């Protein structure tokens, strides 16, 4: 148990941190459309006949 606490658990924490850092840093290499902020636009209905009537 002492080996796990001194070596394995800290190594797992560092690996998880590095994976999270890699995943968040990958935004640099994404295409232009995916790395830019989402524009705010009014939603347009794709099929107006399927909207419920009241």
PyMOL Python script that loads the backbone (N, CA, C, O; Angstrom):
from pymol import cmd

cmd.read_pdbstr("""\
ATOM      1  N   UNK A   1       0.819  -1.194   0.000  1.00  0.00           N
ATOM      2  CA  UNK A   1       0.000   0.000   0.000  1.00  0.00           C
ATOM      3  C   UNK A   1       0.866   1.262   0.000  1.00  0.00           C
ATOM      4  O   UNK A   1       0.489   2.280  -0.580  1.00  0.00           O
ATOM      5  N   UNK A   2       1.998   1.189   0.638  1.00  0.00           N
ATOM      6  CA  UNK A   2       2.893   2.335   0.697  1.00  0.00           C
ATOM      7  C   UNK A   2       3.476   2.660  -0.678  1.00  0.00           C
ATOM      8  O   UNK A   2       3.671   3.831  -1.006  1.00  0.00           O
ATOM      9  N   UNK A   3       3.752   1.639  -1.478  1.00  0.00           N
ATOM     10  CA  UNK A   3       4.266   1.856  -2.840  1.00  0.00           C
ATOM     11  C   UNK A   3       3.212   2.569  -3.678  1.00  0.00           C
ATOM     12  O   UNK A   3       3.529   3.475  -4.449  1.00  0.00           O
ATOM     13  N   UNK A   4       1.958   2.154  -3.521  1.00  0.00           N
ATOM     14  CA  UNK A   4       0.869   2.811  -4.257  1.00  0.00           C
ATOM     15  C   UNK A   4       0.770   4.278  -3.869  1.00  0.00           C
ATOM     16  O   UNK A   4       0.615   5.141  -4.733  1.00  0.00           O
ATOM     17  N   UNK A   5       0.856   4.561  -2.587  1.00  0.00           N
ATOM     18  CA  UNK A   5       0.701   5.930  -2.100  1.00  0.00           C
ATOM     19  C   UNK A   5       1.880   6.811  -2.499  1.00  0.00           C
ATOM     20  O   UNK A   5       1.699   8.006  -2.733  1.00  0.00           O
ATOM     21  N   UNK A   6       3.078   6.249  -2.581  1.00  0.00           N
ATOM     22  CA  UNK A   6       4.252   7.069  -2.873  1.00  0.00           C
ATOM     23  C   UNK A   6       4.550   7.190  -4.359  1.00  0.00           C
ATOM     24  O   UNK A   6       5.073   8.215  -4.796  1.00  0.00           O
ATOM     25  N   UNK A   7       4.227   6.157  -5.153  1.00  0.00           N
ATOM     26  CA  UNK A   7       4.647   6.161  -6.553  1.00  0.00           C
ATOM     27  C   UNK A   7       3.482   6.117  -7.538  1.00  0.00           C
ATOM     28  O   UNK A   7       3.430   6.925  -8.466  1.00  0.00           O
ATOM     29  N   UNK A   8       2.564   5.201  -7.354  1.00  0.00           N
ATOM     30  CA  UNK A   8       1.530   4.963  -8.358  1.00  0.00           C
ATOM     31  C   UNK A   8       0.472   6.065  -8.350  1.00  0.00           C
ATOM     32  O   UNK A   8       0.126   6.579  -9.414  1.00  0.00           O
ATOM     33  N   UNK A   9      -0.042   6.436  -7.200  1.00  0.00           N
ATOM     34  CA  UNK A   9      -1.078   7.472  -7.129  1.00  0.00           C
ATOM     35  C   UNK A   9      -0.579   8.826  -7.648  1.00  0.00           C
ATOM     36  O   UNK A   9      -1.282   9.454  -8.440  1.00  0.00           O
ATOM     37  N   UNK A  10       0.600   9.302  -7.238  1.00  0.00           N
ATOM     38  CA  UNK A  10       1.087  10.570  -7.811  1.00  0.00           C
ATOM     39  C   UNK A  10       1.324  10.486  -9.321  1.00  0.00           C
ATOM     40  O   UNK A  10       1.081  11.453 -10.044  1.00  0.00           O
ATOM     41  N   UNK A  11       1.792   9.342  -9.791  1.00  0.00           N
ATOM     42  CA  UNK A  11       2.012   9.186 -11.233  1.00  0.00           C
ATOM     43  C   UNK A  11       0.684   9.240 -11.980  1.00  0.00           C
ATOM     44  O   UNK A  11       0.611   9.839 -13.053  1.00  0.00           O
ATOM     45  N   UNK A  12      -0.363   8.630 -11.440  1.00  0.00           N
ATOM     46  CA  UNK A  12      -1.678   8.682 -12.076  1.00  0.00           C
ATOM     47  C   UNK A  12      -2.227  10.103 -12.094  1.00  0.00           C
ATOM     48  O   UNK A  12      -2.832  10.525 -13.079  1.00  0.00           O
ATOM     49  N   UNK A  13      -2.019  10.830 -11.021  1.00  0.00           N
ATOM     50  CA  UNK A  13      -2.484  12.223 -10.964  1.00  0.00           C
ATOM     51  C   UNK A  13      -1.767  13.060 -12.008  1.00  0.00           C
ATOM     52  O   UNK A  13      -2.397  13.872 -12.686  1.00  0.00           O
ATOM     53  N   UNK A  14      -0.470  12.879 -12.148  1.00  0.00           N
ATOM     54  CA  UNK A  14       0.300  13.637 -13.139  1.00  0.00           C
ATOM     55  C   UNK A  14      -0.143  13.259 -14.550  1.00  0.00           C
ATOM     56  O   UNK A  14      -0.254  14.136 -15.406  1.00  0.00           O
ATOM     57  N   UNK A  15      -0.396  11.987 -14.813  1.00  0.00           N
ATOM     58  CA  UNK A  15      -0.834  11.550 -16.142  1.00  0.00           C
ATOM     59  C   UNK A  15      -2.199  12.139 -16.479  1.00  0.00           C
ATOM     60  O   UNK A  15      -2.412  12.595 -17.602  1.00  0.00           O
ATOM     61  N   UNK A  16      -3.121  12.135 -15.526  1.00  0.00           N
ATOM     62  CA  UNK A  16      -4.439  12.717 -15.766  1.00  0.00           C
ATOM     63  C   UNK A  16      -4.318  14.219 -16.013  1.00  0.00           C
ATOM     64  O   UNK A  16      -4.993  14.746 -16.897  1.00  0.00           O
ATOM     65  N   UNK A  17      -3.481  14.912 -15.261  1.00  0.00           N
ATOM     66  CA  UNK A  17      -3.273  16.334 -15.472  1.00  0.00           C
ATOM     67  C   UNK A  17      -2.683  16.601 -16.848  1.00  0.00           C
ATOM     68  O   UNK A  17      -3.117  17.532 -17.527  1.00  0.00           O
ATOM     69  N   UNK A  18      -1.711  15.814 -17.276  1.00  0.00           N
ATOM     70  CA  UNK A  18      -1.105  16.022 -18.588  1.00  0.00           C
ATOM     71  C   UNK A  18      -2.097  15.745 -19.715  1.00  0.00           C
ATOM     72  O   UNK A  18      -2.089  16.442 -20.730  1.00  0.00           O
ATOM     73  N   UNK A  19      -2.946  14.739 -19.546  1.00  0.00           N
ATOM     74  CA  UNK A  19      -3.967  14.473 -20.559  1.00  0.00           C
ATOM     75  C   UNK A  19      -4.966  15.627 -20.653  1.00  0.00           C
ATOM     76  O   UNK A  19      -5.370  16.009 -21.751  1.00  0.00           O
ATOM     77  N   UNK A  20      -5.362  16.178 -19.515  1.00  0.00           N
ATOM     78  CA  UNK A  20      -6.275  17.319 -19.526  1.00  0.00           C
ATOM     79  C   UNK A  20      -5.612  18.545 -20.152  1.00  0.00           C
ATOM     80  O   UNK A  20      -6.256  19.290 -20.891  1.00  0.00           O
ATOM     81  N   UNK A  21      -4.351  18.752 -19.865  1.00  0.00           N
ATOM     82  CA  UNK A  21      -3.614  19.866 -20.460  1.00  0.00           C
ATOM     83  C   UNK A  21      -3.499  19.699 -21.965  1.00  0.00           C
ATOM     84  O   UNK A  21      -3.640  20.669 -22.709  1.00  0.00           O
ATOM     85  N   UNK A  22      -3.246  18.488 -22.416  1.00  0.00           N
ATOM     86  CA  UNK A  22      -3.154  18.209 -23.847  1.00  0.00           C
ATOM     87  C   UNK A  22      -4.497  18.427 -24.532  1.00  0.00           C
ATOM     88  O   UNK A  22      -4.552  18.976 -25.633  1.00  0.00           O
ATOM     89  N   UNK A  23      -5.573  18.003 -23.891  1.00  0.00           N
ATOM     90  CA  UNK A  23      -6.903  18.154 -24.492  1.00  0.00           C
ATOM     91  C   UNK A  23      -7.297  19.618 -24.600  1.00  0.00           C
ATOM     92  O   UNK A  23      -7.891  20.021 -25.600  1.00  0.00           O
ATOM     93  N   UNK A  24      -6.980  20.418 -23.595  1.00  0.00           N
ATOM     94  CA  UNK A  24      -7.337  21.832 -23.671  1.00  0.00           C
ATOM     95  C   UNK A  24      -6.395  22.597 -24.585  1.00  0.00           C
ATOM     96  O   UNK A  24      -6.800  23.600 -25.172  1.00  0.00           O
ATOM     97  N   UNK A  25      -5.170  22.162 -24.721  1.00  0.00           N
ATOM     98  CA  UNK A  25      -4.232  22.831 -25.618  1.00  0.00           C
ATOM     99  C   UNK A  25      -4.469  22.466 -27.078  1.00  0.00           C
ATOM    100  O   UNK A  25      -3.958  23.142 -27.970  1.00  0.00           O
ATOM    101  N   UNK A  26      -5.224  21.423 -27.334  1.00  0.00           N
ATOM    102  CA  UNK A  26      -5.468  20.985 -28.708  1.00  0.00           C
ATOM    103  C   UNK A  26      -6.327  21.974 -29.477  1.00  0.00           C
ATOM    104  O   UNK A  26      -6.416  21.873 -30.701  1.00  0.00           O
ATOM    105  N   UNK A  27      -6.962  22.929 -28.803  1.00  0.00           N
ATOM    106  CA  UNK A  27      -7.781  23.931 -29.500  1.00  0.00           C
ATOM    107  C   UNK A  27      -6.950  24.745 -30.471  1.00  0.00           C
ATOM    108  O   UNK A  27      -7.483  25.260 -31.453  1.00  0.00           O
ATOM    109  N   UNK A  28      -5.667  24.871 -30.221  1.00  0.00           N
ATOM    110  CA  UNK A  28      -4.793  25.637 -31.110  1.00  0.00           C
ATOM    111  C   UNK A  28      -4.759  25.008 -32.492  1.00  0.00           C
ATOM    112  O   UNK A  28      -4.674  25.724 -33.490  1.00  0.00           O
ATOM    113  N   UNK A  29      -4.822  23.691 -32.570  1.00  0.00           N
ATOM    114  CA  UNK A  29      -4.650  22.982 -33.821  1.00  0.00           C
ATOM    115  C   UNK A  29      -5.959  22.653 -34.515  1.00  0.00           C
ATOM    116  O   UNK A  29      -5.954  22.015 -35.568  1.00  0.00           O
ATOM    117  N   UNK A  30      -7.091  23.079 -33.941  1.00  0.00           N
ATOM    118  CA  UNK A  30      -8.375  22.821 -34.573  1.00  0.00           C
ATOM    119  C   UNK A  30      -8.579  23.755 -35.756  1.00  0.00           C
ATOM    120  O   UNK A  30      -7.955  24.813 -35.824  1.00  0.00           O
ATOM    121  N   UNK A  31      -9.447  23.375 -36.687  1.00  0.00           N
ATOM    122  CA  UNK A  31      -9.745  24.283 -37.804  1.00  0.00           C
ATOM    123  C   UNK A  31     -10.322  25.612 -37.297  1.00  0.00           C
ATOM    124  O   UNK A  31     -10.790  25.710 -36.162  1.00  0.00           O
ATOM    125  N   UNK A  32     -10.278  26.602 -38.143  1.00  0.00           N
ATOM    126  CA  UNK A  32     -10.684  27.950 -37.761  1.00  0.00           C
ATOM    127  C   UNK A  32     -12.113  28.007 -37.222  1.00  0.00           C
ATOM    128  O   UNK A  32     -12.380  28.734 -36.265  1.00  0.00           O
ATOM    129  N   UNK A  33     -13.022  27.260 -37.815  1.00  0.00           N
ATOM    130  CA  UNK A  33     -14.409  27.311 -37.398  1.00  0.00           C
ATOM    131  C   UNK A  33     -14.648  26.721 -36.024  1.00  0.00           C
ATOM    132  O   UNK A  33     -15.552  27.163 -35.315  1.00  0.00           O
ATOM    133  N   UNK A  34     -13.871  25.746 -35.636  1.00  0.00           N
ATOM    134  CA  UNK A  34     -14.090  25.093 -34.353  1.00  0.00           C
ATOM    135  C   UNK A  34     -13.419  25.824 -33.199  1.00  0.00           C
ATOM    136  O   UNK A  34     -13.844  25.688 -32.052  1.00  0.00           O
ATOM    137  N   UNK A  35     -12.387  26.588 -33.483  1.00  0.00           N
ATOM    138  CA  UNK A  35     -11.671  27.241 -32.395  1.00  0.00           C
ATOM    139  C   UNK A  35     -12.198  28.633 -32.096  1.00  0.00           C
ATOM    140  O   UNK A  35     -11.829  29.225 -31.082  1.00  0.00           O
ATOM    141  N   UNK A  36     -13.056  29.169 -32.960  1.00  0.00           N
ATOM    142  CA  UNK A  36     -13.596  30.499 -32.709  1.00  0.00           C
ATOM    143  C   UNK A  36     -14.827  30.405 -31.813  1.00  0.00           C
ATOM    144  O   UNK A  36     -15.461  29.352 -31.746  1.00  0.00           O
ATOM    145  N   UNK A  37     -15.171  31.487 -31.128  1.00  0.00           N
ATOM    146  CA  UNK A  37     -16.368  31.454 -30.289  1.00  0.00           C
ATOM    147  C   UNK A  37     -17.627  31.307 -31.140  1.00  0.00           C
ATOM    148  O   UNK A  37     -17.646  31.677 -32.314  1.00  0.00           O
ATOM    149  N   UNK A  38     -18.644  30.777 -30.545  1.00  0.00           N
ATOM    150  CA  UNK A  38     -19.895  30.555 -31.252  1.00  0.00           C
ATOM    151  C   UNK A  38     -20.609  31.895 -31.411  1.00  0.00           C
ATOM    152  O   UNK A  38     -20.731  32.663 -30.457  1.00  0.00           O
ATOM    153  N   UNK A  39     -21.078  32.165 -32.630  1.00  0.00           N
ATOM    154  CA  UNK A  39     -21.811  33.409 -32.850  1.00  0.00           C
ATOM    155  C   UNK A  39     -23.246  33.250 -32.359  1.00  0.00           C
ATOM    156  O   UNK A  39     -23.831  32.170 -32.447  1.00  0.00           O
ATOM    157  N   UNK A  40     -23.794  34.327 -31.850  1.00  0.00           N
ATOM    158  CA  UNK A  40     -25.161  34.295 -31.328  1.00  0.00           C
ATOM    159  C   UNK A  40     -26.102  34.772 -32.425  1.00  0.00           C
ATOM    160  O   UNK A  40     -26.046  35.929 -32.840  1.00  0.00           O
ATOM    161  N   UNK A  41     -26.957  33.886 -32.888  1.00  0.00           N
ATOM    162  CA  UNK A  41     -27.928  34.208 -33.917  1.00  0.00           C
ATOM    163  C   UNK A  41     -29.277  33.655 -33.494  1.00  0.00           C
ATOM    164  O   UNK A  41     -29.359  32.714 -32.705  1.00  0.00           O
ATOM    165  N   UNK A  42     -30.329  34.250 -34.029  1.00  0.00           N
ATOM    166  CA  UNK A  42     -31.666  33.749 -33.740  1.00  0.00           C
ATOM    167  C   UNK A  42     -31.852  32.417 -34.467  1.00  0.00           C
ATOM    168  O   UNK A  42     -31.507  32.306 -35.644  1.00  0.00           O
ATOM    169  N   UNK A  43     -32.383  31.422 -33.793  1.00  0.00           N
ATOM    170  CA  UNK A  43     -32.586  30.134 -34.459  1.00  0.00           C
ATOM    171  C   UNK A  43     -33.667  30.237 -35.528  1.00  0.00           C
ATOM    172  O   UNK A  43     -34.696  30.884 -35.333  1.00  0.00           O
ATOM    173  N   UNK A  44     -33.418  29.595 -36.648  1.00  0.00           N
ATOM    174  CA  UNK A  44     -34.408  29.574 -37.725  1.00  0.00           C
ATOM    175  C   UNK A  44     -35.023  28.191 -37.782  1.00  0.00           C
ATOM    176  O   UNK A  44     -34.296  27.198 -37.763  1.00  0.00           O
ATOM    177  N   UNK A  45     -36.347  28.097 -37.852  1.00  0.00           N
ATOM    178  CA  UNK A  45     -36.975  26.773 -37.917  1.00  0.00           C
ATOM    179  C   UNK A  45     -36.666  26.102 -39.257  1.00  0.00           C
ATOM    180  O   UNK A  45     -36.763  26.725 -40.314  1.00  0.00           O
ATOM    181  N   UNK A  46     -36.298  24.842 -39.196  1.00  0.00           N
ATOM    182  CA  UNK A  46     -35.949  24.132 -40.424  1.00  0.00           C
ATOM    183  C   UNK A  46     -37.185  23.645 -41.159  1.00  0.00           C
ATOM    184  O   UNK A  46     -37.167  23.533 -42.385  1.00  0.00           O
ATOM    185  N   UNK A  47     -38.267  23.351 -40.428  1.00  0.00           N
ATOM    186  CA  UNK A  47     -39.492  22.870 -41.050  1.00  0.00           C
ATOM    187  C   UNK A  47     -40.671  23.539 -40.331  1.00  0.00           C
ATOM    188  O   UNK A  47     -41.112  23.051 -39.291  1.00  0.00           O
ATOM    189  N   UNK A  48     -41.181  24.644 -40.872  1.00  0.00           N
ATOM    190  CA  UNK A  48     -42.232  25.359 -40.146  1.00  0.00           C
ATOM    191  C   UNK A  48     -43.545  24.567 -40.029  1.00  0.00           C
ATOM    192  O   UNK A  48     -44.342  24.850 -39.135  1.00  0.00           O
ATOM    193  N   UNK A  49     -43.783  23.603 -40.891  1.00  0.00           N
ATOM    194  CA  UNK A  49     -45.043  22.856 -40.827  1.00  0.00           C
ATOM    195  C   UNK A  49     -45.060  21.872 -39.659  1.00  0.00           C
ATOM    196  O   UNK A  49     -46.132  21.418 -39.259  1.00  0.00           O
ATOM    197  N   UNK A  50     -43.884  21.530 -39.099  1.00  0.00           N
ATOM    198  CA  UNK A  50     -43.854  20.586 -37.993  1.00  0.00           C
ATOM    199  C   UNK A  50     -43.982  21.272 -36.632  1.00  0.00           C
ATOM    200  O   UNK A  50     -43.996  20.597 -35.603  1.00  0.00           O
ATOM    201  N   UNK A  51     -44.077  22.613 -36.615  1.00  0.00           N
ATOM    202  CA  UNK A  51     -44.205  23.306 -35.344  1.00  0.00           C
ATOM    203  C   UNK A  51     -45.628  23.126 -34.807  1.00  0.00           C
ATOM    204  O   UNK A  51     -46.585  23.118 -35.581  1.00  0.00           O
ATOM    205  N   UNK A  52     -45.771  22.981 -33.482  1.00  0.00           N
ATOM    206  CA  UNK A  52     -47.110  22.781 -32.915  1.00  0.00           C
ATOM    207  C   UNK A  52     -47.942  24.048 -33.018  1.00  0.00           C
ATOM    208  O   UNK A  52     -47.433  25.158 -32.864  1.00  0.00           O
ATOM    209  N   UNK A  53     -49.192  23.869 -33.272  1.00  0.00           N
ATOM    210  CA  UNK A  53     -50.113  25.006 -33.345  1.00  0.00           C
ATOM    211  C   UNK A  53     -50.935  25.070 -32.071  1.00  0.00           C
ATOM    212  O   UNK A  53     -51.281  24.038 -31.495  1.00  0.00           O
ATOM    213  N   UNK A  54     -51.247  26.281 -31.631  1.00  0.00           N
ATOM    214  CA  UNK A  54     -52.023  26.409 -30.395  1.00  0.00           C
ATOM    215  C   UNK A  54     -53.377  27.012 -30.660  1.00  0.00           C
ATOM    216  O   UNK A  54     -54.165  27.193 -29.732  1.00  0.00           O
TER     217      UNK A  54
END
""", "prot")
cmd.dss("prot")
cmd.show_as("cartoon", "prot")
cmd.util.cbc("prot")
cmd.orient("prot")
